[in-house]
Amino acid sequence: MSLTLSESSVGGSHYLISYSAIISASSGGEATVPDMPYTISAWVLPTGETEWVHLRIVRSANFHVYVTVNNESSTDLGEYLYNGTLTNFKWTLNQLYGTSVYSAWADVTVWNGAHASDKFVYGSGRGCMPRDPLSMDIWVGNLKAWYDFADPNATGQIAKSGGWDTGDIVLNASSSDTTFLDATNIIPAGTVVTGASVYTAAGYGTDDSEICIYRKTGPFTGVPVNVKSLSISSSAGWHSVPFAQTVPNNQYGHYLGVYSARSVSMTTNAGQGMYRSGDHITQGTAFSMTGTFRSPITKWVGYKPAGLGQDVSGNGQHWDLTATQSTSTPTS
């Protein structure tokens, strides 16, 4: 059975539906129509499919509709004279999948301007993962509507990159032959860390370094859970290594740490990290830190797996546009 979205007079620019539902492609309902061009980012699950598909739809100033599927090549679907955001979304679904095919929707967002699909997803093809709209660099002043079907606990959202910023780089100090642990930039639970970096000034090249994700077990203690060898060139800048580490959801905070026999750049603010002198980080062994000091200038990147298609309504998929629980039954 499909759910049919009825017309709504709810005002404002931010819509929220807190769970996934199957909606017919012929249903009504409309967000405030932004000026053209505008971009729709949406996840859909066509009838009979088992994997979600990301659509980036651009409504251009020349009335053409352009669609990109799973962050691959863009297609001009031709001219369509109606400007409404959901009207264009439903028309696009009809062009791609046919008028008789229903689709589940998730995280439908409408943005001012024309934006590339990689603003909304990581990867391409079946490897697409959604970014959290709140972390996008096009966020401010551009999000016009958000039909949000994600898990309210944010398991479907993508974490921002985390780490120290350019202000610390400008004012950095350096230290060597020491393990330094960041104790400020926590990596959110559930994040799949895909890379980690450390910043160094010029002239400190070495292959004898390590970077780690560690579990903080106390004010001055921690346990490394994943350690990677790190090559640092003699050039100033970020030096990176890939990871494939999922941060568990437990009572511990997880952060980055770094060891180097040569100098690495440190923040200039005391008390934001922990340190100990000595040898390399050893995975599986505990840290017993000397005290508080400075954090290494590190950062991580990653994502959280999509929470698409979850029924988190608590009322059996009965719903309305403002996401308050409804006791009425859906229409077929």
BAZA-939146 format. One record per atom (N, C-alpha, C): residue in one letter; x, y, z. Coordinates in steps of 0.1 Angstrom, whole numbers, plus 5000, padded with zeros to 4 digits. Example, Ala and Ser with C-alpha at 12.3 -4.5 7.8 and 13.67 -1.06 7.14 Angstrom:
BEGIN
A513249435078
A512349555078
A513249675078
S512849785071
S513749895071
S512950005079
***
This chain:
BEGIN
M500849885000
M500050005000
M500950125000
S500550224992
S501350354992
S500650455001
L501450545006
L500850655014
L500850775004
T499750855005
T499550964996
T499651095004
L500651175001
L500851305007
L499751405003
S499051465012
S497951555009
S498551695009
E497851795003
E498251935003
E498351985017
S499252075020
S499452125033
S499652275032
S499052345041
S499252495042
S500252535052
V500952435057
V501952465068
V503052565062
G503252675069
G504252775064
G505652745068
G506552835065
G507952825069
G508752755058
S510052765060
S510952705050
S511552575054
H511252525066
H511852395070
H510752295073
Y510752195065
Y509752085067
Y510551965073
L509751895081
L510451775087
L509451665088
I509751555082
I509051425084
I510051335090
S509851275101
S510951215109
S511151065105
Y510551015095
Y510750875092
Y510450845077
S510850725073
S510650695059
S509250645056
A508750675045
A507450625041
A507350615026
I506550525021
I506350505006
I505350615002
I505650694992
I504750794988
I504550784973
S503250804968
S503050784954
S503550904946
A504050874934
A504650974926
A503651074921
S502351044923
S501251134918
S500651224930
S501351214941
S500751284953
S501051434952
G500251504960
G500451654961
G501351694972
G501351824975
G502151874986
G503351954980
E503652064985
E504652154979
E505352234990
A506652244988
A507452344996
A507352474990
T507752584997
T507852714991
T508852704979
V508352754968
V509152744956
V510252854955
P511552814955
P512552914955
P512752954940
D513453064939
D513853114925
D514653004918
M514553004905
M515352914897
M516752984895
P517852904894
P517852754895
P517752714910
Y517252594912
Y517252534925
Y517652384924
T518052324935
T518552194935
T517852104945
I517451994941
I516751894950
I517751774952
S518051744964
S518751624968
S517851524974
A517851404970
A516851304975
A517351164974
W516951084983
W517150934983
W515850864980
V515850774970
V514650704966
V514850554966
L513850484968
L513850334967
L512750294958
P512950284945
P511850244936
P511250114939
T510050094935
T509349964937
T510149854931
G510349744939
G511149634935
G512549634937
E513149754940
E514549764943
E514949734957
T516149704960
T516649674973
T517649764978
E518149854970
E519149954974
E518650094971
W518950184980
W518550324978
W519450394968
V518850484961
V519450564950
V519450714953
H520550774951
H520550924953
H520350994940
L519451094941
L519151184929
L519451324933
R520251384924
R520451534925
R519751594913
I518751674915
I517951734905
I518051884905
V518451934893
V518552084892
V517452134883
R516752234888
R515752304880
R516452424875
S516752434862
S517552544857
S516652664853
A517352774851
A516652894847
A516052884833
N516452794825
N515852774811
N514752664811
F514252634823
F513152544825
F513452394822
H514752364820
H515152234819
H515452164832
V515252044833
V515551964845
V516651874843
Y517751884851
Y518851794850
Y518951704862
V519251574860
V519351484871
V520651404870
T521251384882
T522451304884
T522051194893
V522251064889
V521950944897
V523250894903
N523250884917
N524350824924
N525650894921
N525651024919
N526851104917
N527651064905
E526951014895
E527650984882
E527251084872
S527051054859
S526951154849
S525551224849
S525551354846
S524251434846
S523551414833
T522151414833
T521351394822
T520351514821
D520151564809
D519151674807
D517851604803
L516851614812
L515551544810
L514651624801
G515051744798
G514251834789
G513551934796
E512752014789
E511952124795
E510752084802
Y510552144814
Y509352114822
Y508852254827
L507652284825
L507252424827
L506752454841
Y506552354849
Y506052374863
Y507252394872
N507152494881
N508252534890
N508352464903
G507252404908
G507152354922
G508252254924
T508752254937
T509852164940
T509452014940
L508351984947
L507851844947
L507251804933
T506651904926
T506151874913
T507251834904
N508451904904
N509551864896
N510151734901
F510151714914
F510751584919
F509851474914
K508551484915
K507751374911
K507851354895
W507951464888
W508051454873
W509351384870
T510451414877
T511751344875
T511651194878
L510951154889
L510751014892
L509950944880
N508951014875
N508150954864
N509050934852
Q509951034849
Q510851014837
Q511850904839
L512350884851
L513350784854
L512750644855
Y511550634862
Y511050504866
Y509650474861
G508950564855
G507650544850
G506550584860
T505450614854
T504350674863
T503750574872
S503950444869
S503250334877
S504150284888
V505350344889
V506250294899
V506250384911
Y506050334923
Y506050414935
Y507550414940
S507750504949
S509150514955
S509050554969
A509850494978
A510150544991
A511050664990
W510850764998
W511750884998
W512450895011
A513650955011
A514350985024
A515251105022
D515351185032
D516151305032
D516051385019
V514851435017
V514651515005
V514851665009
T515951725003
T516251865006
T516151944994
V515752074995
V515652164984
V516552284987
W517352324977
W518352424979
W518352534969
N518552654973
N518752764963
N519952744955
G519952774942
G521052764933
G521252624928
A522152614918
A522552484912
A523852434919
H523752314924
H524852254932
H525252114926
A526552084926
A526951954922
A526551844932
S526351724926
S525851614935
S526851584946
D528151604944
D529151564955
D529051664967
K528151764966
K527851844978
K526951764987
F526351664982
F525351594990
F525751454994
V526651394987
V527051254989
V528551234988
Y529051134995
Y530351084993
Y530350964983
G531350954975
G531450834966
G530550844954
S530450734947
S529550734935
S529050594933
G528050584924
G527450454922
G526850394934
R526950264936
R526350194948
R527150234960
G528250294959
G529050334971
G528750474976
C527650534972
C527250664977
C526850654991
M527250754999
M526850775013
M526350925014
P525350945022
P524851085023
P525651175033
R525751295029
R526351395039
R525151455047
D525451495059
D524551565068
D524351705062
P523051745059
P522851885053
P523451995062
L523451975075
L523952075084
L525452095083
S526151995077
S527552005076
S528052065063
M527052085054
M527452125040
M527852265039
D528852295031
D529352435030
D528352525023
I527252475017
I526252555011
I525052575020
W525152545033
W524052545042
W523452685044
V524352785047
V523852905052
V522952985041
G521753005045
G520853075036
G520353005024
N520752875022
N520352805009
N519352695011
L519252635023
L518352525024
L516952585025
K516052545016
K514652595016
K513652505021
A513952375020
A512952275026
A513752145029
W513252075039
W513951955043
W512851855046
Y512551755037
Y511651645040
Y512551535046
D512651535059
D513651445065
D513051315070
F513451205064
F512951075068
F514050995076
A515051065081
A516150995087
A515850965102
D516650875107
D516550835121
D516850965129
P515951005139
P516151125147
P517451115155
N517950995158
N519150985165
N520451005156
A520151045144
A521251085135
A522150975130
T521650855130
T522450745125
T522550745110
G521650825104
G521750845089
G522550965085
Q523051045094
Q523751165091
Q525251145090
I525851225083
I527351225080
I528051325089
A529051275096
A529751365105
A530651465097
K530751585102
K531751675096
K533151625098
S534051675090
S535451655092
S535851725106
G536651655114
G536951715127
G538451735128
G538851845135
G540251865138
G540552015140
W541752045141
W542252175144
W542252265131
D542052395133
D541852485122
D543052565119
T542952655109
T544052735104
T544652825115
G543852865124
G544352955135
G545452885143
D545252755145
D546352675153
D547552655144
I547352645131
I548452625122
I549352745121
V548752865121
V549452995121
V550353005133
L549852965145
L550452995158
L551152875164
N551452765155
N551852645161
N553252645167
A553352555177
A554752515182
A555052385176
S556252335179
S556652195174
S557352125185
S557251985184
S557851905194
S558151765187
S559151695193
S559551565186
S559751455196
D559851335191
D560151215199
D559151205211
T557951235208
T556851235219
T555551185213
T554751115221
T553451075217
T552451185222
F551751245213
F550751355217
F549351305213
L548451325222
L547051285220
L546151405221
D545351415211
D544251525211
D543151475221
A542751575229
A541651545238
A540451635237
T540451705225
T539351805223
T538451765212
N538951715200
N538151695189
N537751545188
I536651525196
I536151385197
I535551335183
I535751215180
I535151155168
I533851095172
P532651135166
P531351085170
P531250935169
A530550875178
A530250735177
A529550695165
G529850585159
G529250545146
G529950595134
T530850685135
T531550735124
T532550635118
V532550615105
V533550535098
V534650635094
V535750625101
V536950715098
V537650665085
T537750745075
T538350705062
T539750765061
G540150855069
G541450915068
G541751005080
A543051015083
A543551105093
A544751175089
S544951295094
S546051375089
S546751445101
V547951485100
V548751565110
V549451675102
Y549551795108
Y550151905102
Y551551915107
T552551945098
T553951975103
T554452095095
A555352165102
A556052275095
A557052215085
A557752305077
A558752255067
A559952205074
G560652105068
G561952065072
G561951955082
Y560851885084
Y560751775094
Y560351645088
G560851605076
G560451485070
G560951365077
T560151255077
T560551135083
T559451025079
D559950895078
D559050785077
D558750715090
D559350765101
D559350705114
D558250765123
S557050775118
S555950835125
S554750745125
E553850765135
E552550695135
E551450785139
I550250755134
I549050825138
I548050715142
C547150755152
C546250645158
C544950705161
I543950615162
I542650645168
I542750575182
Y542550655193
Y542650595206
Y541350615214
R541150525223
R539950525232
R540450585245
K539850705249
K540250765261
K539550695273
T540350645282
T539850565293
T539850645307
G540450765307
G540550845319
G541150975316
P541351065326
P541951195323
P543351185317
F544151085321
F545451085316
F545750945310
T544750865306
T544950735301
T544150705288
G544650615281
G543950575268
G544450455262
V543750395253
V544150275246
V544050295231
P545150275224
P545050285209
P544250165203
V543350195194
V542550095188
V542850075174
N543550165167
N544050145154
N545250245151
V546350185148
V547550255146
V548050245132
K548450355125
K548950345111
K550250415111
S551150355103
S552450425100
S552250545091
L552950645094
L552750775087
L554050825081
S554050865069
S555250925062
S554951075062
I555951155067
I555951295068
I556951355058
S556551435049
S557551485039
S558251615046
S559251665039
S559851785044
S559151915041
S558051905034
S557252015031
S556252045042
A555952175044
A554952215053
A553552175048
G552652125057
G551352095053
G550751975060
W549651925055
W548951805061
W549551685055
H549751585063
H550351455059
H549351345064
S548851265054
S547651185057
S547951035055
V546950955060
V547050815059
V545550765059
P545250665050
P543850615050
P543550525062
F542250535066
F541750445077
F540450375072
A540050275079
A538750215077
A538250165090
Q538050265099
Q537750225113
Q536450285117
T535550195122
T534250245127
T534350265142
V534050385147
V534050425161
V532950365168
P533150275178
P531950215185
P531150305193
N529950275195
N529050345204
N529150285218
N530050335226
N530150285239
N530450405249
Q530850385261
Q530950495270
Q532250565269
Y533050535259
Y534350595258
Y534350695246
G535150805248
G535350895237
G536550855229
H536550875216
H537650835207
H538250965200
Y539550965199
Y540251085194
Y541451035186
L542151135180
L543451105173
L544651125182
G545651055179
G546951075185
G548051055175
V549251105178
V550351095168
V551651085176
Y552551005170
Y553950995175
Y554851025163
S555951095166
S556951115156
S558351135162
A559351075156
A560751095160
A561251235156
R560551295147
R560851435142
R559751525147
S559951655145
S558951755150
S557651745143
V556551755150
V555251775145
V554651905151
S553751965144
S553152085148
S552152065159
M552152155169
M551252145181
M550452275182
T549252255188
T548452375190
T549252465201
T548952595201
T549652675211
T548852695224
N547752625225
N546852645237
N547152525246
A547552555258
A547852445268
A546552375272
G546752255277
G545652185283
G544652115274
Q544952115261
Q544052055251
Q544451915247
G545451865252
G545951735248
G546751675259
M547251555257
M548151485266
M549351435259
Y550451415267
Y551651375261
Y552451275269
R553351205263
R554351125270
R555551115261
S556751115267
S557951095260
S558150945257
G558850905246
G559150765245
G558950715231
D558750585230
D558750515217
D557450515210
H557350435200
H556150435191
H554950395198
I553750435193
I552450385197
I552350245194
T551950165204
T551750015201
T550249985203
Q549649935192
Q548249905192
Q547949805203
G546949825210
G546449735220
G547049755234
T548049845235
T548649875248
T548050015253
A548050025266
A547550145273
A548550255274
F547950385272
F548750495275
F548750535290
S549850575295
S549850635309
S550550765307
M549850875305
M550351005301
M551051085312
T552051165308
T552751245318
T551951355323
G551051415315
G550251525319
G549651595308
T548951715311
T548351785300
T549351875293
F549251895281
F550151975273
F549452035261
R549952025249
R549352065237
R548851945229
S547851965221
S547451865211
S548151875198
P548451765191
P548951775178
P547851835169
I548351905158
I547351955149
I546951845139
T545851785143
T545351665135
T543951695131
K543551605121
K542151615117
K541751475111
W540451445111
W539951325106
W538851355096
V538651255087
V537451265078
V536751135078
G535451135075
G534751005076
G533251035073
Y532450925075
Y531050935073
Y530350835083
K529050855084
K528250755091
K527350685081
P527250545082
P526350475073
P524950525073
A524350525061
A522950585060
A521950505068
G521050585074
G519950525082
G518650535074
L518750515061
L517650535052
L516550425054
G515350455052
G514250355052
G513850305065
Q514250375076
Q513850325089
Q512450385093
D511650305098
D510350355104
D510650395118
V510850525121
V511050565135
V509850655139
S508750635133
S507550725136
S506950685149
G507050565154
G506450525166
G504950505165
N504350525153
N502950515152
N502550445139
G503350355135
G503050265124
G502950335110
Q503850425108
Q503850495095
Q502650585092
H501850615102
H500850725101
H501650855103
W501250955095
W502151075095
W501451195089
D501951315091
D501551435084
D502751515082
L502651625075
L503751705070
L504551765081
T503951795092
T504751865103
T505351765113
A505251635110
A505951525117
A505351505131
T504151565134
T503451525147
T502751395144
Q502651315155
Q501951185153
Q500551205149
S500051125140
S498751125135
S498050995138
T496751005142
T495950885145
T495150845133
S495150925123
S494350885111
S495150775103
T494350705095
T495050595087
T495450655073
P496550605068
P496950655055
P495950615044
T495950695033
T495050665022
T495850575013
S495150485005
S495850394996
S495850444982
***
